[in-house]
Amino acid sequence: MPSFASDVKNALSRTDAERDCCRTAELAALLRMGASMATDGEHGLGLRFEAASAAVARRVIRLLRTMDTTIETSVAMERTPQLRRRTYIVNIAAGEGVTPLLTRLGFLTRGEAPRAGTDVQLLRRKCCRAAYLRGAFLGGGSVNRPEASCHLEITTKSAVMGRALHTLLRRLHFPVGLTDRRDTYVVYLKEGDAVMDFLALIGAEEAAEEIEVARNLKEVRAQVNRLVNVETANLQRAVDAAADQLAAIERLAAAAGGLAALPEDLRETAEMRRAHPEISMTELAALCHISKSGMSHRLRKIRRMAEEV
C-alpha cells in the first residue's frame, strides 16, 4: 500500500511549472538531492540520478526535456531484495548539451569545476524558492500520514545542501530544525501549521487539506473525550454523593423515632431520596419544589444528624 508521502510525491510530479526559472530551480534541487556526475573522456560529463519512485524519475526526465531536447536519457530499475526496495536510475548520457545544462543549473562554474555551495542565483524569486523546495522534497522528502503526529523532513547526503535548505526555510519564517543522522543530514518541521504551510507552498494543497481535516477531527475527538470524561466524573461524584446520603438516611431511620422524628422538610427530603436513589441533586430539588442550594443545605443537615447518631 503506497504511503502518504508517496501519494504526495505522485501528485507533485504531475504539477506544471509554468516558468522556465521555476523549472530550472526545481531541477537543480532534484539533482542536488540525488544526482552524481560521471566523466566520459570522449564525450564529457554525464549524470546519474537515483530516485525512490518512478514518478520522481519521470519528473526529472520531463524537466530535462523541457530545458534541452537534445539530451539523451535512459531509465533503469534496481531492486534490493533484502529491503524490498526499488531504486529508479535516470542516466543522462554524456554529450555536448550536458555541460551547458549543468552550468545553467549552477553545478559548474564556466564549465570547469563542480560548484560547491548554495543555489542563490536560482532563488531570487518567490516562485523559484517554492519550486526549489518542491524539488528538494521530491528528491528526499517524507511526511507522516494525516492521522499521525505532524512531521515532515527532507534528508540529504550533502551537509552543504542540508544547511542551504535550513537557511532557506528559516528565511521563509518556518520553525525548521537541522540534525545529522548517521551519514545524512535531515531538515525537519514538526508543527502542524508549518507542515501544512510547507505542503501548500510547494503545490501539495490537497495533502495540506487532508492534514487539516485529520487534525480537526482529532481535536473534535479529544474534546468529545474530555466532555465524556467530565460527565463520567460528574456522574460518579453524583452516585457517590447519593450513596452517602442514603447511608445517612438509613442511619437516621434505624435510630429511635426513625424518620418521623425529623423536621418536616428533612423528612420530605429523606423520603424523596429513598424513593429516587438514582436521580441527581438538581432533579431531587425539583421534586421537592426547592432550589438546588436549598436541597444541598437539607442534605448537609441530614448528614450532620446522622453523624451525631
Residue frames relative to the residue before (quaternion, step in Angstrom):
aa qw qx qy qz dx dy dz
M 1.0000 0.0000 0.0000 0.0000 0.00 0.00 0.00
P 0.4550 -0.7016 0.4653 0.2903 3.62 -0.71 1.02
S 0.4577 -0.6726 0.5077 0.2835 3.54 -1.10 0.71
F 0.6597 -0.4864 0.3871 0.4224 3.54 -1.31 0.26
A 0.6370 0.5299 -0.3316 0.4511 3.61 0.98 -0.82
S 0.6383 0.5202 -0.3271 0.4636 3.61 1.02 -0.77
D 0.6385 0.5192 -0.3255 0.4656 3.57 1.00 -0.82
V 0.6380 0.5232 -0.3278 0.4602 3.58 1.00 -0.82
K 0.6777 0.4902 -0.2954 0.4617 3.59 0.90 -0.91
N 0.6226 0.5332 -0.3452 0.4571 3.58 1.01 -0.75
A 0.6617 0.4965 -0.3046 0.4722 3.58 0.99 -0.85
L 0.6589 0.5078 -0.3093 0.4608 3.59 0.95 -0.86
S 0.6420 0.5490 -0.3244 0.4257 3.57 1.04 -0.75
R 0.6844 0.4678 -0.2817 0.4830 3.57 1.25 -0.39
T 0.5068 0.6525 -0.4306 0.3632 3.59 1.24 -0.07
D 0.3759 -0.7202 0.5404 0.2189 3.54 -1.21 0.53
A 0.2074 -0.7323 0.6364 0.1257 3.54 -0.94 0.97
E 0.3053 -0.8187 0.4604 0.1566 3.57 -0.24 1.29
R 0.7575 0.3827 -0.2099 0.4855 3.59 0.94 -0.84
D 0.5728 -0.5967 0.4459 0.3422 3.53 -1.15 0.68
C 0.6373 0.5402 -0.3379 0.4334 3.57 0.99 -0.82
C 0.6561 0.5074 -0.3097 0.4649 3.60 1.04 -0.76
R 0.6359 0.5156 -0.3284 0.4710 3.57 1.01 -0.78
T 0.6366 0.5264 -0.3204 0.4636 3.56 1.03 -0.79
A 0.6727 0.4970 -0.2987 0.4595 3.59 0.89 -0.93
E 0.6693 0.4980 -0.3075 0.4576 3.60 0.91 -0.89
L 0.6687 0.4944 -0.3057 0.4636 3.58 0.91 -0.88
A 0.6176 0.5449 -0.3452 0.4499 3.60 1.00 -0.77
A 0.6780 0.4795 -0.2980 0.4708 3.60 0.90 -0.90
L 0.6325 0.5372 -0.3328 0.4480 3.57 0.96 -0.83
L 0.7002 0.4644 -0.2785 0.4653 3.57 0.83 -0.97
R 0.6288 0.5190 -0.3499 0.4614 3.60 1.03 -0.66
M 0.6604 0.5179 -0.3111 0.4458 3.59 1.09 -0.64
G 0.8698 0.0781 0.0047 0.4872 3.59 0.90 -0.79
A 0.5999 0.5826 -0.3634 0.4107 3.60 1.18 0.31
S 0.0940 -0.7534 0.6459 0.0801 3.52 -1.27 0.52
M 0.4245 -0.7154 0.5001 0.2408 3.56 -1.05 0.76
A 0.1330 -0.7650 0.6270 0.0629 3.51 -1.13 0.78
T 0.2730 -0.7781 0.5496 0.1343 3.56 -0.95 0.88
D 0.0975 -0.7525 0.6503 0.0376 3.52 -0.93 0.99
G 0.4436 -0.7438 0.4300 0.2552 3.57 -0.41 1.20
E 0.7122 0.4577 -0.2560 0.4667 3.55 1.03 -0.75
H 0.8112 0.2866 -0.1191 0.4956 3.58 0.93 -0.95
G 0.6007 -0.5858 0.3653 0.4031 3.61 1.19 -0.07
L 0.7795 -0.3455 0.2670 0.4491 3.56 -1.10 -0.75
G 0.0568 -0.7562 0.6505 0.0422 3.51 -1.27 0.68
L 0.3133 -0.7463 0.5553 0.1911 3.56 -1.30 0.06
R 0.1322 -0.7402 0.6518 0.0990 3.51 -1.28 0.56
F 0.0647 -0.8084 0.5849 -0.0076 3.58 -0.60 1.18
E 0.1654 -0.7872 0.5899 0.0706 3.57 -0.93 0.98
A 0.0121 -0.7905 0.6116 -0.0309 3.56 -0.94 0.97
A 0.4625 -0.6907 0.4895 0.2637 3.53 -1.15 0.65
S 0.7761 0.2461 -0.1554 0.5593 3.61 1.22 -0.21
A 0.5781 -0.5957 0.4370 0.3464 3.52 -1.19 0.63
A 0.6069 0.5777 -0.3523 0.4169 3.59 1.08 -0.73
V 0.6686 0.4857 -0.3004 0.4762 3.58 0.96 -0.86
A 0.6227 0.5314 -0.3415 0.4617 3.60 1.01 -0.76
R 0.6589 0.4955 -0.3097 0.4737 3.58 0.96 -0.84
R 0.6107 0.5581 -0.3468 0.4419 3.57 1.07 -0.73
V 0.6507 0.5152 -0.3152 0.4602 3.59 0.93 -0.89
I 0.6634 0.4992 -0.3110 0.4626 3.58 0.90 -0.90
R 0.6463 0.5276 -0.3171 0.4510 3.57 0.98 -0.87
L 0.6711 0.4842 -0.3010 0.4739 3.60 0.93 -0.87
L 0.6284 0.5390 -0.3375 0.4480 3.58 1.00 -0.78
R 0.6999 0.4823 -0.2797 0.4464 3.56 0.90 -0.93
T 0.6235 0.5207 -0.3549 0.4628 3.60 1.12 -0.50
M 0.6980 0.4641 -0.2672 0.4754 3.57 1.18 -0.53
D 0.7968 -0.0531 0.0660 0.5983 3.58 1.05 -0.72
T 0.2583 -0.8083 0.5121 0.1330 3.59 -0.33 1.23
T 0.6182 0.5674 -0.3561 0.4112 3.61 1.19 -0.25
I 0.5467 0.6262 -0.4036 0.3823 3.61 1.22 -0.29
E 0.2898 -0.7618 0.5598 0.1495 3.56 -0.90 0.98
T 0.0336 -0.7989 0.6002 -0.0182 3.56 -0.87 1.03
S 0.0454 -0.7620 0.6445 0.0450 3.53 -1.26 0.48
V 0.2506 -0.7737 0.5696 0.1187 3.56 -1.15 0.64
A 0.0150 -0.7714 0.6361 -0.0035 3.53 -1.07 0.84
M 0.2563 -0.7600 0.5779 0.1511 3.54 -1.21 0.49
E 0.1140 -0.7819 0.6111 0.0454 3.55 -0.87 1.01
R 0.1947 -0.7898 0.5750 0.0882 3.56 -0.97 0.89
T 0.2087 -0.7481 0.6173 0.1260 3.56 -1.06 0.84
P 0.3269 -0.7983 0.4631 0.2034 3.61 -0.10 1.24
Q 0.6463 0.5441 -0.3377 0.4149 3.59 0.93 -0.86
L 0.7706 0.3322 -0.1706 0.5164 3.59 0.92 -0.91
R 0.3274 -0.7578 0.4923 0.2762 3.58 1.32 -0.15
R 0.4599 0.6809 -0.4221 0.3829 3.53 1.05 0.86
R 0.2298 -0.7571 0.5974 0.1309 3.53 -1.10 0.79
T 0.1115 -0.7636 0.6327 0.0645 3.52 -1.10 0.78
Y 0.2269 -0.7756 0.5785 0.1105 3.54 -0.85 1.01
I 0.1829 -0.8013 0.5676 0.0486 3.55 -0.74 1.15
V 0.1200 -0.7564 0.6403 0.0586 3.54 -0.85 1.06
N 0.1303 -0.7925 0.5940 0.0459 3.56 -0.56 1.17
I 0.1519 -0.7654 0.6221 0.0642 3.54 -0.82 1.06
A 0.3591 -0.7843 0.4665 0.1959 3.52 -0.29 1.30
A 0.5350 -0.6133 0.4763 0.3329 3.54 -1.09 0.75
G 0.2486 0.7620 -0.5652 0.1953 3.54 -0.97 0.84
E 0.7346 -0.4409 0.2873 0.4284 3.54 -1.31 0.10
G 0.6931 0.5059 -0.2909 0.4232 3.60 1.03 -0.68
V 0.5565 0.6464 -0.3898 0.3472 3.60 1.19 -0.40
T 0.6742 0.5142 -0.3113 0.4291 3.58 0.83 -0.94
P 0.6614 0.4726 -0.3301 0.4798 3.66 0.86 -0.76
L 0.6248 0.5367 -0.3401 0.4537 3.58 1.05 -0.72
L 0.6791 0.4852 -0.2929 0.4666 3.58 0.87 -0.93
T 0.6208 0.5274 -0.3411 0.4691 3.57 1.07 -0.65
R 0.6547 0.5121 -0.3013 0.4673 3.56 0.97 -0.88
L 0.6928 0.4689 -0.2686 0.4775 3.59 1.05 -0.77
G 0.5394 -0.6465 0.3937 0.3688 3.59 1.23 -0.20
F 0.4765 0.6779 -0.4400 0.3463 3.58 1.25 0.24
L 0.7775 0.2261 -0.1270 0.5729 3.58 1.16 -0.51
T 0.2547 -0.7277 0.6143 0.1679 3.53 -1.25 0.53
R 0.8284 -0.0866 -0.0090 0.5534 3.57 -0.53 1.27
G 0.6380 -0.5804 0.3285 0.3848 3.57 1.07 0.70
E 0.5796 0.6193 -0.3679 0.3811 3.57 1.17 0.29
A 0.8518 -0.0088 0.0480 0.5215 3.61 -0.02 -1.26
P 0.6004 -0.5502 0.4239 0.3964 3.61 -1.15 0.51
R 0.3479 -0.7590 0.5222 0.1740 3.52 -0.93 0.93
A 0.1885 -0.7731 0.5971 0.1012 3.59 -0.78 1.01
G 0.5869 0.5771 -0.4248 0.3768 3.56 -1.09 0.61
T 0.6587 -0.5086 0.3782 0.4055 3.53 -1.24 -0.30
D 0.4950 -0.6526 0.4940 0.2918 3.52 -1.35 0.25
V 0.0134 -0.8560 0.5167 -0.0127 3.55 0.81 1.03
Q 0.6543 0.5407 -0.3240 0.4177 3.59 0.91 -0.86
L 0.6846 0.4888 -0.2790 0.4632 3.59 1.16 -0.58
L 0.7191 0.4853 -0.2219 0.4450 3.59 1.24 -0.38
R 0.3278 0.7795 -0.4863 0.2201 3.58 1.13 0.47
R 0.7425 0.3660 -0.2108 0.5198 3.58 1.07 -0.70
K 0.5983 -0.5804 0.4196 0.3591 3.54 -1.18 0.62
C 0.6511 0.5194 -0.3217 0.4503 3.59 0.94 -0.85
C 0.6593 0.5075 -0.3076 0.4617 3.59 1.05 -0.75
R 0.6115 0.5341 -0.3537 0.4645 3.59 1.08 -0.64
A 0.6450 0.5037 -0.3187 0.4783 3.59 1.02 -0.79
A 0.6571 0.5059 -0.3103 0.4648 3.59 0.97 -0.84
Y 0.6306 0.5365 -0.3271 0.4555 3.58 1.02 -0.80
L 0.6717 0.4785 -0.2914 0.4847 3.58 0.95 -0.87
R 0.6020 0.5422 -0.3587 0.4637 3.59 1.09 -0.61
G 0.6555 0.5056 -0.3071 0.4694 3.56 0.97 -0.85
A 0.6472 0.5130 -0.3205 0.4639 3.59 0.98 -0.83
F 0.6594 0.4951 -0.3162 0.4691 3.60 0.97 -0.82
L 0.6393 0.5175 -0.3298 0.4635 3.59 0.96 -0.82
G 0.7146 0.4766 -0.2600 0.4412 3.57 0.98 -0.83
G 0.8457 -0.0154 0.0367 0.5321 3.61 1.02 -0.61
G 0.4797 0.7046 -0.4141 0.3193 3.56 1.18 0.44
S 0.0184 -0.7571 0.6514 0.0458 3.53 -1.36 0.33
V 0.0561 -0.7818 0.6207 0.0192 3.56 -1.21 0.56
N 0.5151 -0.6536 0.4637 0.3041 3.55 -1.01 0.85
R 0.5839 -0.5606 0.4502 0.3770 3.55 -1.23 0.51
P 0.6635 -0.5567 0.3179 0.3858 3.62 -1.07 0.65
E 0.6638 0.5291 -0.3193 0.4213 3.60 1.02 -0.74
A 0.6577 0.5042 -0.3060 0.4685 3.59 1.19 -0.48
S 0.6765 -0.4424 0.3677 0.4599 3.56 -1.30 -0.05
C 0.5549 -0.6420 0.4212 0.3201 3.56 -1.05 0.82
H 0.2520 0.7414 -0.5936 0.1855 3.58 -0.81 1.01
L 0.0313 0.7738 -0.6300 0.0578 3.55 -0.84 1.06
E 0.0511 0.8055 -0.5888 0.0424 3.56 -0.98 0.81
I 0.2029 -0.7251 0.6444 0.1335 3.51 -1.34 0.47
T 0.1459 -0.8142 0.5612 0.0291 3.55 -0.66 1.16
T 0.0292 0.7949 -0.6036 0.0538 3.56 -0.88 0.98
K 0.4655 -0.6726 0.5027 0.2797 3.55 -1.19 0.56
S 0.6556 0.5130 -0.2938 0.4698 3.58 1.28 -0.26
A 0.4087 -0.7031 0.5280 0.2447 3.56 -0.78 1.04
V 0.6223 0.5464 -0.3378 0.4473 3.59 1.05 -0.77
M 0.6726 0.4843 -0.2949 0.4755 3.57 0.93 -0.91
G 0.6267 0.5406 -0.3363 0.4493 3.59 0.99 -0.79
R 0.6845 0.4683 -0.2863 0.4798 3.58 0.88 -0.90
A 0.6346 0.5351 -0.3360 0.4451 3.59 1.03 -0.76
L 0.6630 0.4872 -0.3054 0.4794 3.60 0.95 -0.83
H 0.6329 0.5334 -0.3248 0.4576 3.56 1.00 -0.83
T 0.6676 0.4985 -0.2944 0.4681 3.60 0.93 -0.91
L 0.6540 0.5203 -0.3127 0.4513 3.58 0.94 -0.91
L 0.6840 0.4791 -0.2918 0.4663 3.59 0.88 -0.90
R 0.6248 0.5194 -0.3462 0.4691 3.59 1.04 -0.66
R 0.6544 0.5035 -0.3200 0.4646 3.59 0.96 -0.76
L 0.6755 0.4416 -0.2848 0.5172 3.56 1.22 -0.46
H 0.5124 -0.7023 0.3666 0.3313 3.57 1.36 0.36
F 0.3785 0.6850 -0.5238 0.3363 3.57 0.99 0.82
P 0.4206 -0.6861 0.5259 0.2754 3.62 -1.05 0.73
V 0.1047 0.8576 -0.4880 0.1243 3.54 0.61 1.22
G 0.1886 -0.7626 0.6076 0.1169 3.54 -1.21 0.60
L 0.1726 -0.7664 0.6113 0.0959 3.56 -1.27 0.44
T 0.1063 0.7833 -0.6060 0.0889 3.55 -0.89 0.96
D 0.3662 -0.6947 0.5596 0.2648 3.56 -1.26 0.28
R 0.0950 -0.7803 0.6180 0.0101 3.53 -1.05 0.87
R 0.7900 -0.1479 0.0224 0.5946 3.53 -0.19 1.36
D 0.7832 -0.2857 0.2064 0.5122 3.61 -0.60 -1.08
T 0.6173 0.5119 -0.3625 0.4748 3.59 1.18 0.56
Y 0.3215 -0.7180 0.5872 0.1908 3.54 -1.34 0.31
V 0.1571 -0.8224 0.5464 0.0181 3.55 -0.75 1.11
V 0.1477 -0.7410 0.6520 0.0632 3.53 -0.88 1.08
Y 0.0252 0.8521 -0.5175 0.0734 3.60 -0.58 1.06
L 0.1872 -0.7255 0.6525 0.1132 3.50 -1.41 0.52
K 0.1599 -0.8195 0.5465 0.0650 3.58 -0.90 0.92
E 0.6334 0.5424 -0.3426 0.4327 3.59 1.08 -0.57
G 0.5668 -0.6469 0.4006 0.3158 3.54 -0.93 0.95
D 0.6624 0.5004 -0.3096 0.4636 3.59 0.90 -0.90
A 0.6536 0.5179 -0.3167 0.4520 3.58 0.99 -0.82
V 0.6408 0.5172 -0.3245 0.4653 3.60 0.97 -0.83
M 0.6733 0.4870 -0.2983 0.4696 3.60 0.91 -0.90
D 0.6493 0.5102 -0.3224 0.4628 3.61 0.96 -0.82
F 0.6398 0.5215 -0.3314 0.4570 3.59 0.99 -0.79
L 0.6715 0.4951 -0.3049 0.4593 3.59 0.84 -0.96
A 0.6465 0.5050 -0.3220 0.4725 3.58 0.99 -0.79
L 0.6303 0.5570 -0.3270 0.4308 3.59 1.02 -0.82
I 0.7550 0.3924 -0.2171 0.4784 3.60 0.88 -0.92
G 0.6635 -0.5525 0.2953 0.4090 3.59 1.27 0.14
A 0.5789 0.5709 -0.3812 0.4400 3.59 1.27 0.17
E 0.0008 0.8522 -0.5227 0.0248 3.58 0.72 1.10
E 0.6435 0.5336 -0.3374 0.4329 3.60 0.94 -0.82
A 0.6421 0.5128 -0.3227 0.4696 3.58 1.01 -0.78
A 0.6325 0.5216 -0.3290 0.4686 3.57 1.02 -0.79
E 0.6514 0.5089 -0.3148 0.4665 3.59 1.01 -0.80
E 0.6210 0.5391 -0.3431 0.4538 3.60 1.02 -0.75
I 0.6573 0.4949 -0.3094 0.4768 3.56 0.96 -0.85
E 0.6358 0.5312 -0.3270 0.4546 3.58 1.00 -0.83
V 0.6608 0.4991 -0.3058 0.4698 3.59 0.92 -0.92
A 0.6676 0.4984 -0.3043 0.4618 3.59 0.90 -0.93
R 0.6591 0.5081 -0.3147 0.4565 3.57 0.99 -0.81
N 0.6392 0.5120 -0.3220 0.4750 3.58 1.02 -0.79
L 0.6403 0.5248 -0.3209 0.4599 3.56 1.02 -0.82
K 0.6461 0.5102 -0.3207 0.4684 3.57 1.00 -0.80
E 0.6449 0.5175 -0.3230 0.4603 3.58 1.01 -0.79
V 0.6440 0.5104 -0.3230 0.4695 3.58 1.01 -0.82
R 0.6535 0.5083 -0.3145 0.4644 3.57 0.95 -0.87
A 0.6480 0.5130 -0.3207 0.4626 3.56 0.97 -0.83
Q 0.6512 0.5078 -0.3175 0.4661 3.57 0.99 -0.83
V 0.6374 0.5163 -0.3245 0.4710 3.59 0.99 -0.84
N 0.6518 0.5138 -0.3171 0.4590 3.58 0.95 -0.87
R 0.6366 0.5217 -0.3306 0.4618 3.57 1.02 -0.81
L 0.6648 0.5034 -0.3026 0.4615 3.57 0.95 -0.91
V 0.6410 0.5163 -0.3182 0.4705 3.56 1.01 -0.83
N 0.6555 0.5119 -0.3125 0.4590 3.57 0.96 -0.87
V 0.6480 0.5083 -0.3155 0.4714 3.57 1.00 -0.85
E 0.6652 0.5021 -0.3023 0.4626 3.56 0.94 -0.92
T 0.6398 0.5209 -0.3209 0.4652 3.56 1.02 -0.82
A 0.6559 0.5057 -0.3083 0.4680 3.56 0.98 -0.89
N 0.6531 0.5094 -0.3158 0.4628 3.58 0.98 -0.85
L 0.6437 0.5222 -0.3147 0.4625 3.55 1.02 -0.84
Q 0.6511 0.5136 -0.3160 0.4609 3.56 0.98 -0.88
R 0.6435 0.5112 -0.3255 0.4675 3.58 1.00 -0.83
A 0.6484 0.5162 -0.3206 0.4586 3.59 1.01 -0.83
V 0.6421 0.5164 -0.3181 0.4689 3.58 1.00 -0.82
D 0.6655 0.4993 -0.3059 0.4629 3.58 0.92 -0.92
A 0.6541 0.5102 -0.3150 0.4610 3.59 0.99 -0.88
A 0.6477 0.5134 -0.3210 0.4625 3.59 0.97 -0.85
A 0.6350 0.5243 -0.3306 0.4610 3.59 1.02 -0.78
D 0.6457 0.5042 -0.3217 0.4747 3.60 0.99 -0.82
Q 0.6518 0.5182 -0.3205 0.4514 3.57 0.98 -0.87
L 0.6651 0.5029 -0.3050 0.4602 3.58 0.94 -0.88
A 0.6305 0.5272 -0.3372 0.4592 3.56 1.03 -0.77
A 0.6500 0.5061 -0.3142 0.4718 3.59 1.01 -0.82
I 0.6527 0.5176 -0.3135 0.4558 3.57 0.98 -0.86
E 0.6623 0.4986 -0.3085 0.4666 3.59 0.93 -0.84
R 0.6141 0.5369 -0.3504 0.4603 3.57 1.10 -0.67
L 0.6684 0.4812 -0.2949 0.4846 3.57 0.99 -0.81
A 0.6356 0.5413 -0.3324 0.4388 3.57 1.03 -0.76
A 0.6921 0.4715 -0.2724 0.4738 3.57 1.13 -0.70
A 0.5678 0.6027 -0.3818 0.4106 3.59 1.27 -0.26
A 0.7000 -0.4492 0.3396 0.4391 3.54 -1.30 0.20
G 0.8003 0.2577 -0.2111 0.4985 3.54 -0.85 0.98
G 0.2727 -0.8038 0.4890 0.2009 3.58 1.25 -0.43
L 0.7853 -0.3102 0.2365 0.4808 3.54 -1.22 -0.48
A 0.5528 0.6275 -0.3915 0.3838 3.58 1.20 -0.46
A 0.6383 0.5394 -0.3239 0.4435 3.57 1.21 -0.52
L 0.5603 0.6159 -0.3885 0.3948 3.61 1.23 -0.23
P 0.5980 -0.5169 0.4502 0.4155 3.60 -1.21 0.37
E 0.6702 -0.5495 0.3168 0.3854 3.55 -1.10 0.66
D 0.6802 0.4925 -0.3130 0.4436 3.61 0.87 -0.87
L 0.6728 0.4787 -0.3037 0.4753 3.59 1.00 -0.78
R 0.6171 0.5359 -0.3477 0.4593 3.56 1.09 -0.72
E 0.6352 0.5275 -0.3274 0.4594 3.59 0.98 -0.82
T 0.6596 0.5103 -0.2998 0.4633 3.56 0.96 -0.92
A 0.6641 0.5091 -0.3078 0.4529 3.58 0.88 -0.94
E 0.6861 0.4796 -0.2940 0.4613 3.58 0.86 -0.90
M 0.6500 0.5127 -0.3187 0.4616 3.57 1.03 -0.76
R 0.6461 0.5036 -0.3236 0.4735 3.60 1.04 -0.75
R 0.6412 0.5131 -0.3310 0.4648 3.61 1.01 -0.76
A 0.6792 0.4905 -0.2884 0.4636 3.58 1.06 -0.74
H 0.7913 0.1802 -0.0832 0.5782 3.59 1.15 -0.63
P 0.0249 -0.8543 0.5192 0.0107 3.63 0.47 1.11
E 0.6908 0.5228 -0.2814 0.4128 3.60 1.15 -0.51
I 0.6215 0.5857 -0.3548 0.3806 3.61 1.13 -0.39
S 0.5717 -0.6015 0.4416 0.3410 3.55 -1.28 0.45
M 0.6723 -0.4804 0.3685 0.4260 3.56 -1.32 0.19
T 0.6205 0.5464 -0.3439 0.4452 3.57 1.03 -0.75
E 0.6751 0.4805 -0.2895 0.4791 3.57 0.95 -0.91
L 0.6303 0.5319 -0.3281 0.4606 3.57 1.06 -0.76
A 0.6402 0.5205 -0.3193 0.4661 3.58 0.99 -0.81
A 0.6420 0.5254 -0.3271 0.4526 3.58 1.01 -0.80
L 0.6487 0.5195 -0.3216 0.4536 3.59 0.99 -0.77
C 0.7189 0.4106 -0.2340 0.5097 3.56 1.13 -0.70
H 0.4060 -0.7496 0.4375 0.2862 3.59 1.37 0.08
I 0.5662 0.5323 -0.4285 0.4610 3.58 0.91 0.96
S 0.6195 -0.5387 0.4057 0.4018 3.58 -1.27 0.13
K 0.6532 -0.5081 0.3853 0.4083 3.53 -1.31 0.30
S 0.6477 0.5095 -0.3204 0.4672 3.58 1.00 -0.81
G 0.6305 0.5258 -0.3334 0.4635 3.58 1.07 -0.70
M 0.6449 0.5058 -0.3200 0.4752 3.57 1.02 -0.80
S 0.6298 0.5316 -0.3358 0.4559 3.58 0.99 -0.82
H 0.6373 0.5304 -0.3191 0.4590 3.59 1.01 -0.84
R 0.6556 0.5087 -0.3133 0.4617 3.61 0.94 -0.85
L 0.6805 0.4968 -0.2958 0.4501 3.57 0.87 -0.94
R 0.6173 0.5224 -0.3546 0.4693 3.60 1.06 -0.67
K 0.6233 0.5326 -0.3372 0.4627 3.59 1.00 -0.74
I 0.6492 0.5202 -0.3152 0.4567 3.57 0.94 -0.92
R 0.6629 0.4983 -0.3159 0.4610 3.61 0.94 -0.86
R 0.6463 0.5120 -0.3315 0.4585 3.61 0.94 -0.82
M 0.6567 0.5020 -0.3158 0.4659 3.60 0.95 -0.82
A 0.6379 0.5213 -0.3254 0.4643 3.55 1.04 -0.73
E 0.6345 0.5237 -0.3284 0.4640 3.59 1.04 -0.77
E 0.6403 0.5153 -0.3315 0.4632 3.60 1.02 -0.71
V 0.6231 0.5170 -0.3347 0.4820 3.58 1.08 -0.69
